[in-house]
Amino acid sequence: MNAYQTQLTEKTDYLTALLAPFGGAAVQVFPSAEQHYRMRAEFRIWHENGSISYAMFAHGQKASSASLVRLEGLPAACDSINALMPRLLEKVSGSPVLKNRFYQCEFLATLSGEMLVSMIYHKKLDEEWEDAARALQNELGVFIIGRSRGQKRILSQDFVTETLTVHGETFRYRQIEGGFTQPNARVCEKMLEWACLQAQDLGGDLLELYCGNGNFTLPLSRRFRKVLATELSKTSVQAAQWNIAANRADNIAIARLSAEEFAQAFSGSRTFRRLAEQGIDLRDYAFSTIFIDPPRAGVDAESLKLVAQFDHIIYISCNPETLRDNLAVLTQTHTIQAAALFDQFPFTHHIESGVYLKRKTV
């Protein structure tokens, strides 16, 4: 058993033990490729003796020559990032205006072949920089953004469009610079397929909390009559709206509310003019299922009361500890029907998991 399989087994054993007190189902495991799986990467740019290099620093240590690790490539990063890294560095090294005070570089790649490069500086970016960066963008066939304190120069666009395949159907997603996207696209496809399998034949309407750019919303919408998804971030809502239109998913509505606010609206304890302005009437929905993919802090106590009211719960978690805390409440009324581990982050202790719960029968 190699190092990756050993660690994946340790993760599986840990998640299995965590779910055991709740009568959890056997954990289905979705492994990752061992290399070239990350669609995002960021590096410091290290200047020394007139030359520059990509750099990272030893974990937990200050950025200094003592903790410096120079890089020509990154095995975890996807092939397209690794292919672009030396070409970009070579071109920047030959251009004083692009090289001077170049501090950090961030890559966002897609399976569809697009690439967004954010070049971050410790200087004001002027027209001379923009002319040089635009020439670089055209030569490399990428999209470039320049950033410095108080500045963001977008040469053509600040997003890429990803294409993910779920059970043979393709979905297009606008991924905006600085916004959250799943870093491991192939494992993300497996997450979407697993969630859709749990939702198959549940019927009725779907409520989704924390929908982001609609990553899960789009494929799940094919399994329900109507979907109401909530998200507070304006940037994410705008991306989700574009994604809905691009995929012709006309049975989805987005409510710009936090999970806590929606819980208040659902219970009738508070009214929100935003819902009326968006043409959303909760009385139009016959919810059977709730889908949640909360932040690391998990679901707050009030929102958890809302979640427990649904017959079916599909829960994606990025933190096993808060998942355990939430399950201690939810398994009072529901039973775990299926569980999965999605290895988004190989060679780390991070665990992404999913559980499907069904309301107990009396």
KELUMGU-533596 format. One record per residue: x, y, z of N, C-alpha, C in turn. Coordinates in steps of 0.02 Angstrom, whole numbers, plus 50000, padded with zeros to 5 digits. Example, Ala and Ser with C-alpha at 12.3 -4.5 7.8 and 13.67 -1.06 7.14 Angstrom:
<sites>
506604971650390506154977550390506604983550390/506424988850354506844994750357506455000250394/
</sites>
This chain:
<sites>
500434994050000500005000050000500455006250000/500345010749951500775016749947500545022049997/500915027649999500785032850049500085035750041/499865036649979499185039449969498655034649994/498695028349975498195023549997498185022850073/498775023250104498815022850177498435028550209/498555034650185498205040450215497465040350200/497265038150140496555037750123496205032650168/496545027250183496265022250229496175025150298/496665029150320496615032350386496015037150388/495915040950335495345045550331494695041650333/494665036150296494055032150293493895029250362/494405026650395494315023850462494075029150511/494355035150505494155040650549493425042550538/493215043450475492525045350461492045039750481/492235033550469491815027850489491695027850564/492235029050603492175029250676491755035150698/491815040750664491425046650682490675045450671/490505041950618489795040750602489495034950641/489915030550667489675024450699489165025550755/489245030550799488745031550852488045033350826/488015035450763487365037550734487075032050690/487355026050693487115020650651487245021950578/487825024950564487985026950496488055021150448/487865022250385487945017350333488695016650316/488875011350281489565010450259489775016450216/490385018750227490625024650192490865022850121/490565025950071490795025150003491355030149991/491915027749963492525031849957492645033749884/492765040249873492925042749807493635045549809/494125041749786494815043949789494975049249737/495545052349745495785057349698496375054449659/496525057549602497175056249571497715058449621/498275055149619498805056749667499205062849647/499185064749584499535070749560499085074349510/499235080849502498925084949451498165085249457/497935086349519497215086549533496965093549551/497395098049569497175104749591497095109449531/496515112849529496385117649476496555124749498/496785125549560496995132049586497685131249617/498095136549610498745136549644498975143749650/499325145249704499595151949713500305151449741/500725156149719501425156049737501675163149752/502145163649797502525169849804503025170149747/503205176149729503735177249679504345179649718/504885175749715505485177149753506005180449708/506235186349729506725190249692507405189349726/507915187449686508585186649715509105187249659/509585191849668510135192849620509875194049549/509345197849545509085199749480508635194649447/508545188749477508125183749447507505182649491/507005179449463506395178049501506235170649495/505875168149545505665161149545505015160549584/504635155249571504055153649612504305151049679/503935152549731504155150349797503575148849843/503685144149887503255143049945503705142950006/503405142950064503785143250126503565137650172/504035135250212503895129750258503295131450301/502845126550310502225127650346502355130150416/502005135550435502055138250502502655142650514/503055143950462503645148250470503555154750431/503915159850452503885166250418504215165650349/503975169950304504265170150237504975173050241/505465168850231506165170950235506575166150193/507205167950181507645163650141507755156950177/507705156850243507815150650280507265145550269/506645148050260506075143450251505855142950178/506245145950133506055146350063506125139650027/505615138149986505655132349942505505134849871/506025135049829505925137149760505605131549720/505175133449673504795128449634504845129849560/504915124649522504845125149449504165122649427/503855118649469503185115949457502895113549522/502275111349520501935108849580501575102449562/501795096649587501475090349568500725090149582/500495093749634499785093749650499375097649599/499675102449566499305106749519499185103049454/498645104949420498455101649358498995102749304/498955098749252499455098949199499505105849167/498935109149156498955115649122499305121049163/499225120849229499585125549272500335124149268/500525117849273501235116149270501545117949203/501155117349150501415119149083501495126649076/501055130549107501075137749100501615141049144/501755138049202502195141249251502865143449221/503245139049188503895141349162503835146349105/503325145649064503225150349008503085157349035/502645157749085502485164249114503095167449146/503475163449184504055166149219504585168549170/504675164949116505165166849065504985173649034/504345174449017504135180648985504175186549033/503965185449096503995190849146504725192649160/505165187749163505875189149177506185193649124/505925193249063506205197349009505865204049001/505405205849047505045212149043505115215849109/505545220949112505645224649176504995227349205/504535229649164503915232549191503475227249223/503485221149196503095215749226503455212649286/504115212649284504515209449336504565213649399/504635220149391504755224549448504185224349499/504365222749562503895222549618503335217349610/503445212449566502985206849558503035202549621/502485201849656502495199049724502185192049729/501635190849694501275184549701500915183049636/500825176449623500485174349562499985168949580/499365169549555498835164749569498555162149503/498455155649499498195152349440497525149149455/497055150049409496405146649413496285143449345/496315136749344496245132949281495575129449279/495395126949221494765123349212494895117049170/494445112249178494465106349134494305108349062/493935113849054493735116148987494305119448949/494875120648983495465123348949495595130748960/495175134248998495295141349011495745142149071/496095147949074496555149349129496525156749147/496465158049211496485164849237497105165649280/497495170949267498105172149304498055178949338/498125178949404498125185149442498845186849461/499075192649438499755194949452499715200549503/500015199549561499945204049617500605207649630/500565214249639501155218549642501175222849705/501795224949721501905230049772502075236649737/501655238649691501755245049657501105246849622/501035253049603500455255249565500515252749494/499975250049467499965247349399499725252849351/500165254849305500005260349260499875257749190/499815262349143499655260449074500215256449042/500835257949061501395254149034501355246849055/501175245749120501095238849143500525235549105/499975239049096499395235949063499555234048991/499935238248955500125236648886500545230248884/501025229848930501465223948932501065217748952/500625218449001500225212749024499745210448970/499475215148932499015213248878499375209248824/499985211348808500385207648759500535200648785/500685200048850500815193548880500195189148878/499625192148894498995188448893498855185548824/498955189648772498825187348704499305181948683/499945182548704500445177648684500325170848718/500125171048781500035164748819499335161748811/498855165648785498185163148777497815162048843/497915166748890497595166348955497245172948969/496895173349026496595179549050497015181949109/497215188349108497645191049160497285196649197/497365196549263497135201949307497745204549343/497805211049349498335214149389498045216949453/498385215649508498165218249573498745221549609/498575226949644499015230049692498565233449744/498855236449794498445239449846497955244549816/497295243149824496785247749800496665247449725/496975242649690496905242249617496715235249596/496315234949544496175228649510496095230349436/496575228249396496555229549324496355223149287/495765223249258495505217549220495635218849146/496045214749116496225215949046495675213948998/495325208449014494755206448972494185203749014/494325199449062493805196749106494115194049169/493715193749223493975191349287493655184749307/493515180649257493215174049270493425169149216/493335162749231493385157449182492735153649182/492615149849130492005145849125492205138449125/491995134949178492145127849185491575123649158/491735117649136491235112849114491335106449153/490825104449190490835098249229490315093449202/490475087049205490025081849179489745077849236/489085077249238488735073649292488265068649260/488405062249268487995056849238487875058149164/488405060149129488375060949057488115067749034/487875071949080487615078549062488135083849081/488255088649037488745093849050488415100149077/488765103449123488535109649154489095114749150/488905120949134489395126449128489345130849190/489935132649216489965136749277490435142649267/490195148549282490645154349284490995154449352/491655154349351492055154449412492435161049414/492255165149463492505171949468493135172149510/493615176249490494235177149527494085179149599/494385175549646494275176949717493675173449746/493235170549704492655167049729492825159849746/492395156549785492525149649804492345144949747/492805140449732492665134949686492995128649715/492725122849699493025116649721493695115749686/494245114649722494905114449691495045108149650/494705102749666494835096249634494245094649590/494295096549526493705096349482493455089249471/493895084449464493675077549452493305074649512/493565076049571493205073749631492555077649640/492555083949620491935087949623491405084549580/491575082149521491085078649479490805072549516/491225069049552490995063249590490525065349647/490665071049679490225073649731489535075249702/489535078449644488895080249612488495074049593/488845069049567488505062849548488215059349610/488595059149664488355055849725487735059449752/487765066149754487185069949779486575068749736/486665068449670486105067349625485805060349634/486225055449647485975048649659485545048449722/485745052149774485345052249835484675055649823/484665060549778484055064449765483585061049716/483825055849683483415052649631482765050149660/482215051849628481545049349645481275051849712/481575057149741481305059849803480685064049790/480635066949731480035070749712479995077349747/479465081149732479335087449765479845092849745/479935097649791480385103249779480985102949825/481515106349806482145106349843482295113249871/482495113449933482785119449963483525118349971/483925123149950484655122749960484895128849998/485285127750051485615133050088486345133450068/486625139450069487345140450053487505138149981/487155140649932487215137749865487825140249827/488155145649849488745148149814488575149949742/488985147549695488865149149624488395144149591/488085139849631487615134949603487945128449583/488515126849613488885120849596488445114549600/488115113549657487665107849664486965109449637/486775115649639486095117649621485895115349552/486345116349503486175114849434486015107449422/486465102749438486285095749425485725093349469/485675095749531485125093649574484445095949547/484435101549512483805104249486483475099549437/483855095149406483575090349359483175084949394/483235084449461482905079149500482295081649538/482125088149532481565090949570481135095249526/480515096149549480045100549512480295107749511/480455110349571480715117049578481265117149631/481715122049626482255122849675482265130149698/482305130949764482425137449793483095137049829/483575141149807484245141049836484395147749868/484765147549924484925153749960485675154849960/485865161149956486565163149959486595170549976/487045172450021487085179450043487565183550001/488115180649977488615184349940488335186849873/488385193449861488145196249798488535193449739/489195192649747489615190049693489405182949675/489295178849726489085171949713488395171649681/487945175949704487265176149676487295177949602/487705182949585487775184949515488035179249472/488545175649499488815169949462488285164549455/487905163249508487385158049506486845159949455/486665166249452486155168349404486395167349333/487035168949320487315167749253487305160349237/487505156249286487525148949276486835146049262/486335148649298485645146349287485425147749216/485575153949193485375155849125485765151849073/486415151049084486835147549035486645140249027/486375137349081486185130249079485425129349070/485075134849058484355134649045483975130849099/484175132149161483855128949219483305133549244/482735133349212482215138249226481775136449286/481955131149322481565129349382481935131249446/482445135649441482835137649499482715145049514/482605146549578482585153549602483115154349656/483445160149657483965161649707483705167049754/483705165549819483515170449870484155173049903/484275179549900484885182349929484775183450005/484825177850040484735177850113485255173150143/485445174450205485855169750242485415163850264/485735158550286485355152750311484935154750371/485215158950415484845161150474484235165350455/484325169750405483765173950382483225169750350/483425164850310482915160650278482525156650330/482865154350382482515150750435481975155150466/482125161550474481625166150502481055167150453/481215167750389480685168550338480255162350334/480555156550338480195150250331479715149150390/479935151150450479505150350509478975155750514/479045161150475478575166650477478715171650532/479275170950567479445175550621479705182150595/479875182450531480125188650502479985188650428/479825194450401479705195050329480295198750297/480425197050236480985200150199480725202850133/480815209350125480595212550063480975209850003/481595207550015481995204849960481655198949925/481295194849964480945189149933480405191549885/480015196349908479475199049866479765202349804/480315206149813480635209549757480895204649705/481085198749728481335193549683480785189049657/480165190549675479595186649652479545179749683/479805178949744479825172449778479275172249831/478825167449825478305166349874478385159149900/478555158549964478685151949992478085147349988/477485150149983476875146049978476845142349912/477255144149863477255140849798477645134349798/477975132749854478425127049855478145121449899/478265115249875478095109249914478755105449926/479115107749976479795105049988479765097950015/480165093649984480265086950011480965086050039/481435090150014482145088850026482505095450038/483015095150081483455100850091484175098450077/484545102550041485255101250028485665106750062/486175104750099486595109550134487335107950123/487725113050112488455112550106488735118450145/488725118050212488885123950253489635125250258/489835131050284490535132450297490805127850352/491445128650368491765124150417491425124350485/491115129850502490785130550567490155126250571/489935123350515489335119250516488705123350514/488145120150531487485123450530487345126050600/487145132450604486995135450669486355132450698/486255133450762485715130150799485025131750770/484905138050753484245139950727484125136950657/484645137150615484565134350548484485126750552/484795123650602484745116450611484015114450626/483655118650661482945117350674482555117250608/482745121850563482425121950497482585115450459/483225113550458483435107550422483055101450445/482945100750510482625094850539481895094250519/481605099450490480895099150470480785095550403/481325093950368481255091050301481295083450305/480925080050261480925072750260481605070050239/481925073550192482565071150165483095076650172/483685074650194484235079350205484855076650169/485135080650125485775078950094486275084050119/486785081750153487245086150190487955084750165/488265089850135488975089550116489365093450168/489905090450194490275093450249491015094050232/491315099750252492035100650245492385100250313/492005098350365492285098050432491945092350471/492275086750480491965081050514491735082550585/492095086950619491915088450689491245092050693/491135097050651490495100550653489945096150623/490115091850576489625086950551489395082550608/489855080050648489675075850706489205079650753/489355085950767488925089850812488225090650783/488185091950717487535092750685487155086150682/487505080650671487175074150668486895072150736/487215074250789486965072750856486255075350865/486105080850831485425083750832484975080450780/485225080050719484805077750663484605070350670/485025066250699484855059150705484345057750760/484135062850795483565061950841482915061050802/482895063850742482285063550701482395059950635/483035058850615483195055850550483705050250558/483735045950509484235040650507484685041550446/485325039750454485795040250399485685034350351/485565036050288485445031050236486065029750193/486485034650186487085033950145487615038850169/488245036950159488805041250179489365040450128/489755045850120490295045750071490875050050094/491465048350071492075052250081492335054250013/492435060750003492685063449940493385066249954/493905063249925494585065249942494805071149899/494525076949915494685083149880495415085149889/495715083449945496375085949963496845080249981/497105076649932497565071149946498185073549985/498455069050026499055070350065498965075850116/498345077150135498185081650191497705077950236/497575080850295497095077750341496385080250328/496295084550279495635087350265495175081950239/494555081950264494055077050243493425080550219/493225079150158492585081450130492125075350130/491525076050157491095070150163490375072050147/489955066850140489245067950127488835062850164/488245064850187487775060150217487075061750190/486695056450181485985057250163485575054550221/485115058650247484695056650304483965056750283/483585052050310482875051550298482495051650364/481925055150364481535055750425481315048850450/481355047850515481145041550546480395040750540/480175034650529479465033250528479235031350598/478635033350615478375031950683478165024650688/
</sites>
